């Protein structure tokens, strides 16, 4: 049984770098998306109507 537990621990340790890489990738995608969306954000001082002004 201890060998089985050791194997599971080893597999989790091997997977950890993959999880970090995926987390970094997702964070990058979210940051890029936020930056792109902010370029299309209409500013109230421009006299334009925004979603916040409608609600």
C-alpha positions, 0 to 999 in steps of 0.5 A: 500500500505505501508504494501505491501512495508514493506513486500517487504523490509522484504523479501529483508532483509531476502534474503540478508544473502543468497546472502552473503552466495552464494557470499562467496561460489562462491568466494571460488570456484573461489579461489580454481579453481585458486589455482588448475590451478596455480599448472599446470602452466608451468614456462618459466624458466623451459624451457617449452613452455607456451601459452604465449610463443606460441602467 
